[in-house]
Every structure is written in structure tokens, then in C-alpha cells.
Amino acid sequence: MARILSGVKPTGKMTLGNYIGSFRNFPSFQEDNESYIFVADIHALTLPIDPANLRSTTYDVISFYLAAGLDPNKTVLFKQSDIKEVAVLNSILINYIYMGELSRMTQFKAKSAKLNQKKIGVGLFAYPVLMAADIFMYDAEIVPVGDDQIQHVELAHDIAKRFNSRYNAKLLSMPKSVTPKVGKRIMSLQDPLHKMSKSDDPKKQKGVIYLQDSEKDIRKKIMSAITDSEAVVRFDPEKKPGISNLLSIYCAMKKVEISDAEKTFNNCNYGVFKKAVADAVMEEIGPFQKKFFAYRSDEKKLDEIFEQGAIKARQAASVVLERVKKAVGLK
């Protein structure tokens, strides 16, 4: 039995990419492992966000967790901000990492490039340290993440190695990242060279399938997806990024191999193929949406789940924090 930790930031509207890469995978970890899944609301503050939007999206995320099949009796579901211990651990860990290491993080470089250099917050720069604190806080061994977060988990592993070596004791867990095998990187339907992102601006929304979109809108977006003029359904991300992306979506939803899907759609025109992709998406997303809206309508119940999850999470967190504080001389 391993201890699993993962979380989703409550920023922007959740997408099909979030569902395939995160939400639908989480329940599989709770059967034979200790599973800790949280809403990363403190991480959401690294870039400007409207407070009302943050509160609302926090409820959205836990509702998506529950709709996907996470069970509060099997998985510890909680809000990052409810765990005071993580702030203390973050303050300790920040002294064991170097500026050069943080400045090399590709996520920081990509996000800071879009900002006024004079207005880049320290929180954005030090984001990987807080992520490491989240991982260590619960002695996590396995961290399910998307491709864009692998580097952060690797950094956490390096921090743990350095910290444990300095104090000659196994104080922090040595985490490993895992990513989904199929559909781990879903691209925009209108710009298949770029990831389908919940932070996309309104001008790009036609290429993004949001989990709260109507069936009509989802089907329309898929049928309008950018393809090519070859009229052959085959997987070739370099020469056929649009078709390859649709194949990835289809295979992720149907849980089949790319090669099998290529055979299925041999000699099919793009219209028939796109309709099959839309059908495959709605076959799974339709029932998921119904569950989501049912959970989302009861914020009182969601608050209760957060409260119970925080109690369990803080029990685990306090053990780790006491161990670390004693090692560094704070106790």
C-alpha cells in the first residue's frame, strides 16, 4: 500500500483535459492505497484571481472529485488552506532550496514571460517549494501529475534527498510522479499545437471543451475542430496535430489503443470520425455532468466533506511537521 497525493488548482473553468488527466484517474488510487486529494486553493493565489471566483471554483473542484467517484470514506478530500501545518513546513523548506533551481523551472519561465517583470510575485517563483511541502506533508510516495508538473515533483525529490542527507535521517518522503498513459496531453481543438487549458482567454474558448459545457456546445466544438486536407485518420502529431489530438481524445474516452482506433476509422471521412469522437466524449461526460451538478447544488454537504477531510489531513500533517521541527532545532 502506497500513499498517494494529488490536487487541482481552482483556477479557470475545468476542461476535458482536466477530466482525462486528473479527475477520472483519481478513484483508481483509492482502492488499494492511502489517497490524499486536495483542492490547491493557496496555489491559486500565485496569479491574480477574483475572491468570489476562487470560492466558487473551489466548490466546483470538489464536486468534480465526487462526480468522478472519489469517496470521502476512502480518500481524504480537503482544502489546502485548511491545513495550517503546510505553511510552516513551506517556511522551513524554502531555506533548503536555491534560487538557481527555482529560476530553471519551465513553468515559472513560461508564466513569468507573459507578465510585467516588475509584477512577478514571489509566490509564483516559489510555487514548487509549496508544492513540495504539500507532498512531504503527508509522506506521499506517489504523485499523479500532468507532464507540466513532472519537473516540480523531481525537484521535490531533490529537496528531500538534500534535507535527509543534511540531518542524516529519513525525514521527508522521496516522491515519484506518475502520468496517465493515454490522453495525458489534450490539445486545443482550434490550435492543436497548444495544450487545452482552463486558463485560456475567451478568444480561444472555441478550442476548449469545458466540463460544464452543454452537450450541444461540446458536439459543436468537436465537429468544428481543426484538421487537415489529407482525409486520412492516422496518428501523426507532427504532420496531423488536429487529427492526432482527436484520436487521443477518442482513445482516452474509449480506453483503446491508438493503433486499434486507426483501424476502426480506416477509410472513414473526417465527419464520421468527429461524430464518433463526440459520441465517445458524451457517453462518459454526460453521466459525469449529472453527478457533478447534483453534488454542486449542496454546498453545505461539501463544507462538511472539507471539514472532515481537514481533520484527517491535519492528523497526518502534524506528525510530519513535528518530526521536521525537531530535526532542524525548532523543538
C-alpha positions as CSV (number, residue, x, y, z in Angstrom):
1,M,0.0,0.0,0.0
2,A,1.4,3.4,-1.0
3,R,0.4,6.9,0.0
4,I,-0.9,9.0,-3.0
5,L,-1.2,12.7,-3.1
6,S,-2.5,15.0,-5.8
7,G,-4.5,18.1,-6.3
8,V,-6.1,20.6,-8.7
9,K,-5.9,24.4,-8.6
10,P,-9.3,26.0,-8.5
11,T,-8.5,28.5,-11.3
12,G,-10.5,28.9,-14.5
13,K,-13.1,26.5,-15.8
14,M,-12.2,22.9,-15.7
15,T,-11.7,21.2,-19.1
16,L,-11.9,17.8,-20.8
17,G,-8.1,17.8,-20.4
18,N,-8.5,18.1,-16.6
19,Y,-11.0,15.2,-16.6
20,I,-8.9,12.9,-18.7
21,G,-5.6,13.8,-17.0
22,S,-6.8,14.1,-13.4
23,F,-10.4,13.6,-12.3
24,R,-11.2,10.3,-13.9
25,N,-7.9,8.7,-12.7
26,F,-8.1,9.6,-9.0
27,P,-10.7,7.0,-8.0
28,S,-8.4,4.1,-9.1
29,F,-5.9,5.1,-6.5
30,Q,-8.2,4.9,-3.5
31,E,-8.9,1.2,-3.5
32,D,-5.5,-0.2,-2.6
33,N,-3.7,2.9,-1.4
34,E,-3.9,5.7,1.2
35,S,-5.2,8.5,-1.0
36,Y,-5.0,12.3,-0.2
37,I,-6.6,14.5,-2.8
38,F,-6.9,18.2,-2.2
39,V,-8.1,21.5,-3.7
40,A,-5.0,23.6,-4.2
41,D,-6.6,27.0,-3.3
42,I,-3.4,28.6,-1.9
43,H,-1.6,27.8,-5.2
44,A,-4.4,29.7,-6.9
45,L,-3.2,32.9,-5.4
46,T,0.1,32.9,-7.3
47,L,-1.6,34.8,-10.1
48,P,-4.4,37.5,-9.6
49,I,-7.8,35.9,-9.0
50,D,-11.2,37.2,-8.0
51,P,-12.1,36.0,-4.5
52,A,-15.6,35.1,-5.4
53,N,-14.4,33.1,-8.4
54,L,-11.9,31.3,-6.2
55,R,-14.5,30.3,-3.7
56,S,-16.9,29.1,-6.4
57,T,-14.3,27.2,-8.3
58,T,-13.1,25.5,-5.1
59,Y,-16.6,24.0,-4.7
60,D,-16.6,23.1,-8.4
61,V,-13.3,21.1,-8.0
62,I,-14.5,19.0,-5.1
63,S,-17.8,18.4,-6.9
64,F,-15.8,17.1,-9.8
65,Y,-13.8,14.8,-7.5
66,L,-17.0,13.3,-6.1
67,A,-18.7,13.0,-9.5
68,A,-15.6,11.1,-10.8
69,G,-16.1,8.6,-8.0
70,L,-13.9,9.7,-5.1
71,D,-15.3,8.5,-1.8
72,P,-14.7,10.6,1.3
73,N,-14.7,7.4,3.3
74,K,-11.8,6.0,1.2
75,T,-10.0,9.2,0.2
76,V,-9.0,12.2,2.3
77,L,-10.6,15.2,0.5
78,F,-9.5,18.6,1.7
79,K,-8.7,22.2,1.0
80,Q,-5.0,23.1,1.1
81,S,-5.8,26.3,3.0
82,D,-7.4,24.3,5.9
83,I,-4.0,22.7,6.7
84,K,-2.0,25.3,8.7
85,E,0.9,23.0,9.0
86,V,1.8,23.3,5.3
87,A,2.6,27.0,5.7
88,V,5.1,26.2,8.5
89,L,6.7,23.4,6.5
90,N,6.9,25.6,3.5
91,S,8.7,28.3,5.5
92,I,11.2,25.7,6.7
93,L,11.8,24.1,3.2
94,I,12.4,27.4,1.5
95,N,15.7,27.6,3.2
96,Y,16.9,24.3,1.7
97,I,16.5,25.2,-2.0
98,Y,18.5,27.5,-4.2
99,M,17.4,30.5,-6.3
100,G,19.0,29.0,-9.4
101,E,16.9,25.8,-9.1
102,L,13.7,27.7,-9.0
103,S,14.6,30.0,-11.8
104,R,15.1,27.0,-14.1
105,M,11.6,25.7,-13.6
106,T,9.9,25.7,-17.0
107,Q,6.5,26.6,-15.6
108,F,7.9,29.7,-13.9
109,K,9.7,30.8,-17.1
110,A,6.6,30.2,-19.2
111,K,4.2,32.1,-16.9
112,S,6.5,34.9,-16.0
113,A,7.2,35.6,-19.7
114,K,3.6,36.7,-20.0
115,L,3.8,39.1,-17.1
116,N,5.4,42.5,-16.4
117,Q,8.7,41.5,-14.9
118,K,8.3,44.1,-12.1
119,K,5.0,42.5,-11.1
120,I,6.0,38.8,-10.8
121,G,5.1,37.7,-7.3
122,V,7.4,35.7,-5.1
123,G,4.7,33.1,-4.7
124,L,4.9,32.3,-8.4
125,F,8.6,32.0,-8.2
126,A,8.5,29.8,-5.1
127,Y,5.5,27.7,-6.2
128,P,7.5,24.5,-6.4
129,V,8.5,24.8,-2.8
130,L,4.9,24.9,-1.6
131,M,4.1,22.0,-3.9
132,A,7.0,20.1,-2.3
133,A,5.6,21.0,1.1
134,D,2.2,19.5,0.1
135,I,3.9,16.3,-1.0
136,F,6.0,15.9,2.2
137,M,3.2,17.0,4.5
138,Y,1.5,13.6,4.1
139,D,4.6,11.4,3.4
140,A,3.4,11.0,-0.2
141,E,5.2,8.3,-2.2
142,I,3.3,8.6,-5.5
143,V,2.2,11.9,-7.0
144,P,-0.1,11.7,-10.1
145,V,0.5,14.8,-12.2
146,G,0.4,16.1,-15.8
147,D,3.5,16.4,-17.9
148,D,3.9,20.1,-16.9
149,Q,4.3,19.2,-13.2
150,I,6.9,16.4,-13.5
151,Q,9.8,18.8,-13.1
152,H,8.3,20.1,-9.8
153,V,8.0,16.5,-8.4
154,E,11.6,15.8,-9.4
155,L,12.6,19.0,-7.6
156,A,10.7,17.8,-4.5
157,H,12.7,14.5,-4.7
158,D,15.9,16.5,-4.8
159,I,14.9,18.6,-1.8
160,A,14.0,15.5,0.2
161,K,17.4,13.9,-0.7
162,R,19.3,17.1,0.3
163,F,17.3,17.5,3.6
164,N,17.5,13.9,4.6
165,S,21.2,13.9,3.9
166,R,21.9,17.0,5.9
167,Y,20.2,15.6,9.0
168,N,21.2,12.0,8.4
169,A,17.7,10.7,8.8
170,K,14.7,9.8,6.6
171,L,12.6,12.9,7.5
172,L,11.0,13.6,4.1
173,S,9.4,11.2,1.7
174,M,11.0,10.6,-1.7
175,P,8.2,11.1,-4.2
176,K,7.7,9.7,-7.7
177,S,5.5,11.2,-10.3
178,V,3.0,9.2,-12.4
179,T,1.2,10.4,-15.5
180,P,-1.7,8.9,-17.4
181,K,-0.6,6.6,-20.3
182,V,-3.4,7.7,-22.7
183,G,-4.6,11.2,-23.2
184,K,-2.1,12.8,-20.9
185,R,-1.8,15.9,-23.0
186,I,-5.0,17.0,-24.6
187,M,-4.6,19.9,-27.1
188,S,-6.8,22.8,-28.2
189,L,-9.3,21.8,-30.8
190,Q,-8.7,25.0,-32.7
191,D,-4.9,25.2,-32.1
192,P,-3.7,21.6,-31.7
193,L,-0.1,22.7,-31.2
194,H,-1.0,24.1,-27.8
195,K,-2.5,22.4,-24.7
196,M,-6.2,22.7,-24.0
197,S,-6.0,25.0,-20.9
198,K,-8.5,26.1,-18.3
199,S,-6.7,29.5,-18.3
200,D,-7.2,30.1,-22.0
201,D,-8.5,33.6,-22.8
202,P,-12.1,34.0,-24.1
203,K,-10.8,34.3,-27.7
204,K,-9.6,30.7,-27.6
205,Q,-12.7,29.1,-25.9
206,K,-13.9,27.5,-29.1
207,G,-11.0,25.1,-28.9
208,V,-11.6,24.2,-25.3
209,I,-14.2,21.7,-24.0
210,Y,-15.3,22.8,-20.6
211,L,-16.7,20.2,-18.2
212,Q,-19.8,22.4,-17.7
213,D,-20.5,22.9,-21.4
214,S,-23.8,21.8,-22.7
215,E,-23.9,18.7,-24.9
216,K,-24.8,20.9,-27.9
217,D,-21.7,23.1,-27.3
218,I,-19.4,20.0,-26.8
219,R,-20.5,18.4,-30.0
220,K,-20.3,21.7,-31.9
221,K,-16.7,22.3,-30.8
222,I,-15.6,18.7,-31.7
223,M,-17.3,18.9,-35.1
224,S,-15.5,22.3,-35.7
225,A,-12.1,21.0,-34.7
226,I,-9.2,21.9,-37.0
227,T,-8.0,19.0,-39.0
228,D,-6.1,18.9,-42.4
229,S,-6.8,18.2,-46.1
230,E,-5.4,14.6,-46.2
231,A,-8.7,13.0,-45.2
232,V,-6.9,10.1,-43.6
233,V,-7.4,9.2,-39.9
234,R,-3.9,8.4,-38.6
235,F,-1.8,9.4,-35.6
236,D,1.0,11.8,-36.6
237,P,1.3,14.7,-34.1
238,E,3.9,16.5,-36.3
239,K,2.1,16.4,-39.6
240,K,-1.5,15.9,-38.4
241,P,-1.8,17.5,-35.0
242,G,-5.5,18.1,-35.2
243,I,-6.5,14.5,-36.1
244,S,-3.9,13.1,-33.7
245,N,-5.4,15.1,-30.9
246,L,-8.9,13.9,-31.7
247,L,-7.6,10.3,-31.8
248,S,-6.0,10.9,-28.3
249,I,-9.4,12.1,-27.0
250,Y,-11.2,9.1,-28.6
251,C,-8.8,6.6,-27.2
252,A,-8.8,8.1,-23.8
253,M,-12.6,8.0,-23.6
254,K,-13.0,4.5,-25.1
255,K,-9.8,3.1,-23.3
256,V,-8.4,1.7,-26.5
257,E,-5.0,1.8,-28.2
258,I,-4.2,4.3,-30.9
259,S,-3.5,1.5,-33.4
260,D,-6.9,0.0,-32.8
261,A,-8.6,3.3,-33.3
262,E,-6.7,3.9,-36.6
263,K,-8.0,0.5,-37.8
264,T,-11.6,1.4,-36.7
265,F,-11.6,4.6,-38.7
266,N,-9.7,3.3,-41.8
267,N,-11.4,4.8,-44.9
268,C,-13.7,6.9,-42.7
269,N,-14.2,10.6,-43.6
270,Y,-13.5,13.2,-41.0
271,G,-17.2,14.0,-40.4
272,V,-17.9,10.4,-39.4
273,F,-14.7,10.3,-37.3
274,K,-15.5,13.6,-35.5
275,K,-19.1,12.4,-34.7
276,A,-17.6,9.2,-33.2
277,V,-15.3,11.3,-31.0
278,A,-18.2,13.4,-29.9
279,D,-20.3,10.3,-29.1
280,A,-17.4,8.9,-27.1
281,V,-17.0,12.1,-25.1
282,M,-20.7,12.4,-24.3
283,E,-21.0,8.8,-23.4
284,E,-18.8,9.4,-20.4
285,I,-19.1,13.1,-19.8
286,G,-23.0,13.1,-19.8
287,P,-23.4,11.0,-16.7
288,F,-20.4,12.7,-15.1
289,Q,-22.0,16.1,-15.5
290,K,-25.3,15.0,-13.9
291,K,-23.4,13.8,-10.9
292,F,-21.4,17.0,-10.8
293,F,-24.4,19.3,-10.8
294,A,-26.1,17.2,-8.1
295,Y,-23.1,17.5,-5.7
296,R,-22.5,21.1,-6.6
297,S,-26.0,22.1,-5.6
298,D,-25.3,21.2,-1.9
299,E,-22.5,23.5,-0.6
300,K,-23.4,22.6,3.0
301,K,-22.6,19.0,2.3
302,L,-19.4,20.0,0.5
303,D,-18.4,22.1,3.5
304,E,-18.9,19.0,5.8
305,I,-16.7,16.9,3.5
306,F,-14.0,19.6,3.6
307,E,-14.2,19.8,7.4
308,Q,-13.9,16.1,7.9
309,G,-11.1,15.8,5.4
310,A,-9.2,18.6,7.1
311,I,-9.3,16.7,10.4
312,K,-7.8,13.6,8.8
313,A,-5.2,15.5,6.8
314,R,-4.0,17.6,9.8
315,Q,-3.5,14.4,11.8
316,A,-1.1,13.2,9.2
317,A,0.4,16.6,8.7
318,S,1.1,17.2,12.4
319,V,3.2,14.0,12.6
320,V,5.5,15.1,9.7
321,L,5.8,18.7,10.9
322,E,6.8,17.7,14.5
323,R,9.4,15.3,13.0
324,V,10.9,18.1,10.8
325,K,10.8,20.8,13.5
326,K,12.6,18.6,15.9
327,A,15.3,17.7,13.3
328,V,16.0,21.4,12.5
329,G,16.0,22.5,16.1
330,L,12.7,24.3,16.3
331,K,11.6,21.9,19.1
